[in-house]
Amino acid sequence: MSNTNYLKNQRELDRFQRTDLLFDYNALDTIRPPTLPSKIFIWDETLRDGEQTPGVSLNLNEKLDIAKLLDEIGVDIIAVGYPAVTEDEKIAVKTLARESFKHAQLAAPARTVKMDIDACLACDVPEIPIFYPVSDLAMELVMRKSYKEAFEDITNAIQYSNDHGIITDFVLMDATRTSLERLQQFCKVAIEAGADKIVIADTVGCMGPVAMKYFIRNLKEYLDALGGTPLSIHCHNDLGLAHANTLAAIEEGANYPHVCVNGYGERAGNTPLEELVTSLQFLYGIKTVNLEKLYELANLVEAYFGLPLSTHKAIVGVNSFSHESGLHVHAILSGGPIAIEPFPPKMVGRERKFYMGKFSGRSTIKYVLKIGQIQVTDQEIYEILQRIKDRPGILTKEESLKTMKAIKEKITQAYSGLNPIEFWKIVEDVTGKKPKDERLYGQIY
């Protein structure tokens, strides 16, 4: 198949976009929220929360490559690591902070602990998000502190960071399981201490979009009454709602959404960068980053993380712009790509692909043969199609299942953190003792 002819045909298809024949509910004036910010600042957490994906460990060059590409596409804030966690992490953050970035500002988080803040200060990062768990459960059973003690810790930490001329944000962990009255108390303390942004964390990914809208609406009204401190949102994907919850928060006025490339992160991951920025532009007309670089970014991070993306992952999955169904291909060739696709693949750095297989139709065959400049009869098209439908793929189903199972087992082994045997070996080396139950050698905790 001629690549030149293929590209020519793809361009011709993309020009055939009769949007005047479609109704767009997203464009209705009654749909667009009045509280939707006109400017959204993308805050990327790939090098911090993303790297907390079990089994993932990035070296300095990998971190630098990712940070540079994030900067190139137009991300506003990049959390580049947690300096207090290890000396190597501290060195990596410091090295990144010394690099030149065209657009992005770098940030590194800290607890309300002087040691953590000092580690960030030593790295010369311009922004420090200081985090603290605020739910009643966290206060009583995890922190074991009174609210008065917590407020003092928060005040001292924010003021200490501010005294060094650092942009300081306050991150309310487990905020979505905390009463609004209690949250308002924490926010007031943080703002009076000098917090530049308030970051709401749906730490366990438990909130739904309707609840999120109610939650952010009420909190935003309170913050506006105090002077309008910017509001940021950090969502986890435990219920598969991180993206939806982030959009819900943005609709109510949060304008610093946290994201991770490919949705990587703790447990079920975080709001995927590529999905959120595409939604913002497609649904609301809000431009944030260069969308045409998204696929390049996704592939880079996938390679460095070593975690393969689902083939049907939105925006960046291998099959997200692929078509096999004869009905779908016929619709594209007859009504233009917009008959099946919400937007052109090239918008996000992708190409459309037509696959041959069990569900292929005559339109697909005609289209491909036209590209190959081969003239055929209807009978020949029928025979070609029948042979395609009767022919198995590259692998038989049994071979495919066997391969998939082997790959899945390897990935699970590689990304389950430290092997339990290695853990108990370290314990024995340090203490000279072994666990009484040998079954622990084979368990993942």
C-alpha positions as CSV (number, residue, x, y, z in Angstrom):
1,M,0.0,0.0,0.0
2,S,1.4,3.4,-1.0
3,N,2.0,5.5,2.1
4,T,1.6,8.7,-0.1
5,N,-1.8,7.5,-1.3
6,Y,-2.8,6.5,2.2
7,L,-2.0,9.9,3.6
8,K,-3.7,11.7,0.7
9,N,-6.9,9.7,1.3
10,Q,-6.7,10.4,5.1
11,R,-6.5,14.1,4.4
12,E,-9.4,14.0,2.0
13,L,-11.5,12.2,4.7
14,D,-10.6,14.8,7.3
15,R,-11.7,17.6,5.1
16,F,-15.1,15.9,4.8
17,Q,-16.5,17.2,8.1
18,R,-20.2,18.2,7.9
19,T,-20.6,19.5,11.5
20,D,-23.6,21.5,10.3
21,L,-25.5,18.3,10.2
22,L,-24.9,17.5,13.9
23,F,-26.3,18.9,17.1
24,D,-23.8,19.8,19.8
25,Y,-25.3,19.8,23.3
26,N,-22.0,20.9,24.7
27,A,-22.3,24.2,22.9
28,L,-25.6,25.1,24.5
29,D,-25.5,28.4,26.5
30,T,-27.6,26.8,29.2
31,I,-25.1,23.9,29.6
32,R,-21.9,26.0,30.0
33,P,-21.5,26.7,33.8
34,P,-21.2,30.3,34.7
35,T,-18.5,29.4,37.2
36,L,-16.3,27.8,34.6
37,P,-12.8,29.5,34.7
38,S,-11.6,31.1,31.5
39,K,-8.0,30.0,32.3
40,I,-7.0,26.6,33.5
41,F,-3.5,25.9,34.8
42,I,-2.4,22.3,34.4
43,W,-0.5,20.8,37.4
44,D,1.2,17.6,36.5
45,E,2.0,15.0,39.2
46,T,3.6,12.2,37.0
47,L,7.0,12.5,38.6
48,R,5.6,12.5,42.1
49,D,2.3,10.7,42.5
50,G,2.7,8.9,39.1
51,E,6.1,7.4,40.2
52,Q,4.4,6.1,43.3
53,T,2.9,3.4,41.0
54,P,4.2,0.1,42.6
55,G,7.4,-1.1,41.0
56,V,8.1,2.1,39.1
57,S,11.4,3.9,39.7
58,L,12.7,6.5,37.3
59,N,16.3,7.5,37.0
60,L,17.4,11.1,36.7
61,N,17.6,11.1,32.9
62,E,14.1,9.7,32.6
63,K,12.7,12.3,35.0
64,L,14.5,15.0,33.0
65,D,13.1,13.8,29.6
66,I,9.6,13.7,31.0
67,A,9.8,17.1,32.7
68,K,11.2,18.7,29.5
69,L,8.4,17.3,27.3
70,L,5.8,18.3,29.9
71,D,7.3,21.8,29.7
72,E,7.4,21.7,25.9
73,I,3.7,21.0,25.6
74,G,2.8,23.8,28.0
75,V,2.1,22.3,31.4
76,D,2.1,25.0,34.0
77,I,3.3,23.3,37.2
78,I,5.3,20.1,37.4
79,A,5.7,18.3,40.7
80,V,9.2,16.8,40.2
81,G,9.5,14.5,43.2
82,Y,9.4,14.3,47.0
83,P,12.9,15.4,48.3
84,A,12.5,14.1,51.8
85,V,11.9,10.5,50.8
86,T,15.5,9.6,49.9
87,E,18.8,11.3,49.3
88,D,18.7,10.2,45.6
89,E,15.3,11.7,45.2
90,K,16.6,14.9,46.8
91,I,19.5,15.0,44.3
92,A,17.1,14.4,41.4
93,V,14.8,17.2,42.4
94,K,17.7,19.6,42.9
95,T,19.1,18.7,39.5
96,L,15.8,19.3,37.8
97,A,15.4,22.6,39.6
98,R,18.7,23.8,38.1
99,E,17.5,23.0,34.6
100,S,16.0,25.7,32.4
101,F,12.3,25.4,31.7
102,K,10.5,27.6,29.1
103,H,7.0,27.6,30.7
104,A,6.5,25.3,33.6
105,Q,7.2,26.1,37.3
106,L,8.5,23.3,39.4
107,A,7.1,22.2,42.7
108,A,8.1,19.6,45.4
109,P,5.8,18.6,48.3
110,A,6.4,18.5,52.0
111,R,4.7,17.5,55.2
112,T,4.2,20.1,58.0
113,V,7.7,19.0,59.2
114,K,10.7,21.3,59.1
115,M,12.9,18.5,57.8
116,D,10.7,18.1,54.8
117,I,10.5,21.8,54.0
118,D,14.2,22.2,54.5
119,A,14.7,19.4,51.9
120,C,12.6,21.3,49.4
121,L,14.4,24.5,50.2
122,A,17.8,22.8,49.6
123,C,16.6,21.8,46.2
124,D,15.7,25.4,45.2
125,V,12.2,24.6,44.0
126,P,10.1,27.8,43.7
127,E,6.9,26.1,45.0
128,I,6.1,23.8,47.9
129,P,2.7,22.2,48.4
130,I,2.4,21.4,52.1
131,F,0.1,18.5,52.8
132,Y,-1.9,17.4,55.9
133,P,-4.7,14.8,56.4
134,V,-7.8,16.6,57.6
135,S,-10.6,14.0,58.1
136,D,-11.7,13.2,61.6
137,L,-10.5,9.7,61.1
138,A,-7.0,10.8,60.1
139,M,-6.8,13.3,62.9
140,E,-7.9,10.9,65.6
141,L,-6.3,7.6,64.5
142,V,-3.4,8.6,62.2
143,M,-2.1,11.9,63.3
144,R,-3.3,11.6,66.9
145,K,-3.4,15.3,67.4
146,S,-6.0,17.9,68.5
147,Y,-7.2,20.4,66.0
148,K,-5.5,23.1,67.9
149,E,-2.2,21.3,67.5
150,A,-2.9,20.6,63.8
151,F,-3.7,24.3,63.2
152,E,-0.4,25.3,64.9
153,D,1.6,22.8,62.7
154,I,0.0,24.1,59.5
155,T,0.5,27.7,60.5
156,N,4.2,27.2,61.4
157,A,4.9,25.2,58.3
158,I,3.3,27.6,55.8
159,Q,4.9,30.7,57.5
160,Y,8.3,29.0,57.6
161,S,8.1,28.3,53.8
162,N,6.8,31.8,53.1
163,D,9.6,33.3,55.1
164,H,12.0,31.9,52.5
165,G,10.1,33.5,49.6
166,I,8.6,30.3,48.4
167,I,5.1,30.0,46.8
168,T,3.4,27.8,49.4
169,D,0.2,25.8,48.8
170,F,-1.9,23.8,51.3
171,V,-3.0,20.4,50.4
172,L,-6.0,19.0,52.4
173,M,-5.7,15.2,52.2
174,D,-8.9,13.2,52.5
175,A,-10.8,16.4,52.1
176,T,-13.7,14.7,50.4
177,R,-14.5,12.8,53.6
178,T,-14.4,15.9,55.8
179,S,-17.3,18.2,56.7
180,L,-17.4,21.5,55.0
181,E,-17.4,23.2,58.4
182,R,-14.2,21.5,59.3
183,L,-12.6,22.2,55.9
184,Q,-13.4,25.9,56.2
185,Q,-11.5,25.9,59.5
186,F,-8.5,24.4,57.9
187,C,-8.6,26.6,54.9
188,K,-9.0,29.8,57.0
189,V,-5.9,28.8,59.1
190,A,-3.9,28.1,56.0
191,I,-4.9,31.3,54.2
192,E,-4.2,33.4,57.2
193,A,-0.8,31.8,57.4
194,G,-0.1,32.8,53.8
195,A,-1.1,29.8,51.6
196,D,-1.1,30.8,47.9
197,K,-3.4,28.0,46.8
198,I,-5.8,25.5,48.4
199,V,-5.5,22.0,47.1
200,I,-8.5,19.6,47.6
201,A,-7.5,15.9,47.5
202,D,-10.1,13.2,46.9
203,T,-7.4,10.9,48.4
204,V,-9.3,7.6,48.3
205,G,-11.3,8.4,45.1
206,C,-14.6,8.1,46.8
207,M,-16.6,11.0,45.6
208,G,-19.0,11.2,42.6
209,P,-19.3,14.1,40.2
210,V,-22.6,15.4,41.5
211,A,-21.3,15.4,45.1
212,M,-18.0,17.0,43.8
213,K,-19.9,19.9,42.2
214,Y,-21.8,20.5,45.5
215,F,-18.6,20.2,47.5
216,I,-16.5,22.6,45.3
217,R,-19.3,25.1,44.8
218,N,-19.7,25.6,48.6
219,L,-16.0,25.6,49.3
220,K,-15.3,28.1,46.4
221,E,-18.0,30.4,47.8
222,Y,-16.2,30.4,51.1
223,L,-12.8,31.0,49.6
224,D,-14.1,33.8,47.5
225,A,-15.5,35.4,50.7
226,L,-12.0,35.2,52.2
227,G,-10.4,36.9,49.3
228,G,-10.4,34.4,46.4
229,T,-7.5,32.1,47.1
230,P,-7.1,29.9,43.9
231,L,-8.5,26.3,44.2
232,S,-6.8,23.2,43.0
233,I,-8.2,19.7,42.7
234,H,-6.4,16.3,43.0
235,C,-8.6,13.2,42.2
236,H,-7.8,9.5,42.4
237,N,-9.4,7.0,40.1
238,D,-10.6,4.2,42.5
239,L,-14.1,4.3,41.1
240,G,-13.0,5.3,37.6
241,L,-14.3,8.8,38.2
242,A,-11.1,10.9,38.5
243,H,-11.5,12.5,35.1
244,A,-15.2,13.2,35.6
245,N,-14.7,14.5,39.2
246,T,-11.9,16.8,38.0
247,L,-14.2,18.2,35.3
248,A,-16.9,18.7,37.8
249,A,-14.6,20.6,40.1
250,I,-13.4,22.8,37.2
251,E,-17.0,23.6,36.3
252,E,-17.5,25.0,39.8
253,G,-14.4,27.2,39.7
254,A,-11.3,25.0,40.5
255,N,-8.6,26.1,38.0
256,Y,-5.5,24.2,39.0
257,P,-6.4,20.5,38.2
258,H,-3.8,17.8,39.1
259,V,-3.1,15.2,36.4
260,C,-0.7,12.3,35.7
261,V,0.3,11.2,32.2
262,N,-1.6,8.0,31.2
263,G,-3.5,8.2,34.5
264,Y,-0.6,6.5,36.4
265,G,-0.4,6.7,40.2
266,E,-1.2,5.1,43.5
267,R,-3.7,2.2,43.4
268,A,-6.1,2.9,40.5
269,G,-4.2,6.0,39.4
270,N,-5.0,9.7,38.9
271,T,-6.8,11.9,36.4
272,P,-5.1,11.3,33.1
273,L,-3.5,14.4,31.6
274,E,-4.3,13.5,28.0
275,E,-8.0,12.9,28.7
276,L,-8.5,16.1,30.8
277,V,-6.8,18.5,28.5
278,T,-8.5,17.1,25.4
279,S,-11.9,17.3,27.2
280,L,-11.3,20.9,28.2
281,Q,-10.6,21.9,24.6
282,F,-13.2,19.7,22.9
283,L,-16.1,20.3,25.4
284,Y,-15.4,23.8,26.6
285,G,-13.1,25.4,24.0
286,I,-10.5,25.9,26.8
287,K,-6.9,25.5,25.4
288,T,-4.3,24.4,27.9
289,V,-1.4,22.5,26.2
290,N,-0.3,21.4,22.8
291,L,-2.5,18.4,22.1
292,E,-0.6,17.2,19.1
293,K,2.3,16.2,21.4
294,L,0.1,14.1,23.7
295,Y,0.8,10.8,22.0
296,E,4.5,11.4,22.0
297,L,4.3,12.2,25.7
298,A,2.2,9.1,26.5
299,N,4.6,6.8,24.7
300,L,7.6,8.3,26.4
301,V,6.1,7.9,29.9
302,E,4.8,4.4,29.1
303,A,8.3,3.3,28.0
304,Y,10.0,4.7,31.1
305,F,7.3,3.4,33.5
306,G,7.3,0.0,31.8
307,L,3.6,-0.3,32.2
308,P,1.7,-1.0,28.9
309,L,-1.4,1.0,28.3
310,S,-4.7,-0.6,27.6
311,T,-5.2,-0.8,23.8
312,H,-8.5,1.0,24.2
313,K,-7.2,3.7,26.5
314,A,-8.9,7.0,25.6
315,I,-6.9,9.4,23.4
316,V,-3.6,7.4,23.5
317,G,-4.5,3.7,23.4
318,V,-3.4,1.9,20.2
319,N,-7.0,1.2,19.2
320,S,-8.6,4.5,20.2
321,F,-8.7,5.6,16.5
322,S,-8.8,2.2,14.9
323,H,-11.8,0.7,13.0
324,E,-12.5,-2.9,11.9
325,S,-16.3,-2.9,11.8
326,G,-17.5,-2.7,8.2
327,L,-20.5,-0.6,9.4
328,H,-18.2,2.0,11.0
329,V,-15.8,2.2,8.1
330,H,-18.8,2.6,5.7
331,A,-20.1,5.4,7.9
332,I,-16.7,7.1,7.9
333,L,-16.3,6.8,4.1
334,S,-19.9,8.0,3.5
335,G,-20.4,10.7,6.1
336,G,-16.8,11.6,6.9
337,P,-14.8,10.6,10.1
338,I,-17.1,12.8,12.2
339,A,-19.8,10.2,11.6
340,I,-17.9,7.9,14.0
341,E,-15.1,9.9,15.6
342,P,-15.7,12.9,18.0
343,F,-12.6,14.7,16.6
344,P,-9.8,14.2,14.1
345,P,-7.0,11.9,15.4
346,K,-4.4,14.4,14.2
347,M,-5.8,16.8,16.9
348,V,-4.0,14.7,19.5
349,G,-1.1,13.5,17.3
350,R,-2.7,10.3,16.2
351,E,-3.6,8.6,12.8
352,R,-6.7,6.8,11.9
353,K,-6.3,3.0,11.1
354,F,-8.6,0.6,9.4
355,Y,-8.0,-3.1,10.4
356,M,-9.0,-6.2,8.4
357,G,-10.7,-9.0,10.2
358,K,-13.9,-10.8,11.1
359,F,-16.1,-7.7,11.1
360,S,-14.7,-6.0,8.0
361,G,-17.1,-5.0,5.2
362,R,-17.0,-4.3,1.5
363,S,-16.4,-0.6,2.0
364,T,-13.1,-1.3,3.7
365,I,-11.9,-3.5,0.9
366,K,-12.9,-1.0,-1.8
367,Y,-11.2,1.8,0.1
368,V,-7.9,0.0,0.6
369,L,-7.8,-1.3,-3.0
370,K,-8.4,2.2,-4.3
371,I,-5.4,3.4,-2.3
372,G,-3.4,0.5,-3.9
373,Q,-4.8,1.6,-7.3
374,I,-6.3,-1.9,-8.0
375,Q,-9.5,-2.2,-9.9
376,V,-11.7,-5.2,-9.1
377,T,-15.1,-6.5,-9.7
378,D,-17.8,-6.9,-7.1
379,Q,-17.4,-10.7,-7.2
380,E,-13.6,-10.3,-6.5
381,I,-14.4,-8.0,-3.6
382,Y,-16.7,-10.6,-2.2
383,E,-14.1,-13.4,-2.5
384,I,-11.4,-11.2,-0.9
385,L,-13.7,-10.4,2.0
386,Q,-14.7,-14.1,2.6
387,R,-11.1,-15.1,2.7
388,I,-10.3,-12.4,5.2
389,K,-13.2,-13.5,7.4
390,D,-12.1,-17.1,7.3
391,R,-8.5,-16.4,8.0
392,P,-7.3,-16.2,11.6
393,G,-5.1,-13.4,12.9
394,I,-1.3,-13.6,13.3
395,L,-1.8,-15.8,16.3
396,T,-4.6,-18.3,17.0
397,K,-6.9,-17.5,19.9
398,E,-5.2,-20.1,22.1
399,E,-1.7,-18.6,21.3
400,S,-3.0,-15.1,22.0
401,L,-4.4,-16.1,25.4
402,K,-1.2,-17.9,26.3
403,T,0.9,-14.9,25.3
404,M,-1.4,-12.5,27.2
405,K,-1.3,-14.6,30.4
406,A,2.5,-14.9,30.3
407,I,2.9,-11.1,29.8
408,K,0.4,-10.3,32.5
409,E,2.3,-12.6,35.0
410,K,5.6,-11.0,34.1
411,I,4.3,-7.5,34.6
412,T,2.6,-8.4,37.9
413,Q,5.9,-9.8,39.2
414,A,7.9,-6.8,38.0
415,Y,5.5,-4.2,39.4
416,S,4.6,-5.6,42.8
417,G,7.3,-3.7,44.7
418,L,10.1,-5.5,46.6
419,N,9.9,-9.3,46.5
420,P,8.8,-10.6,49.9
421,I,11.8,-13.0,49.9
422,E,14.2,-10.0,49.5
423,F,12.3,-8.1,52.3
424,W,12.8,-10.9,54.8
425,K,16.4,-11.3,53.8
426,I,17.0,-7.6,54.6
427,V,15.2,-8.2,58.0
428,E,17.4,-11.2,58.7
429,D,20.6,-9.3,57.8
430,V,19.7,-6.4,60.0
431,T,18.1,-8.3,63.0
432,G,19.5,-11.8,62.7
433,K,15.9,-13.1,62.9
434,K,13.5,-14.9,60.6
435,P,9.7,-14.9,60.6
436,K,8.1,-17.8,62.5
437,D,5.7,-18.5,59.7
438,E,7.6,-19.4,56.5
439,R,4.5,-18.8,54.4
440,L,5.3,-15.0,54.7
441,Y,8.1,-15.5,52.2
442,G,5.5,-15.9,49.5
443,Q,3.1,-13.2,50.4
444,I,2.7,-9.7,49.0
445,Y,1.5,-7.3,51.6
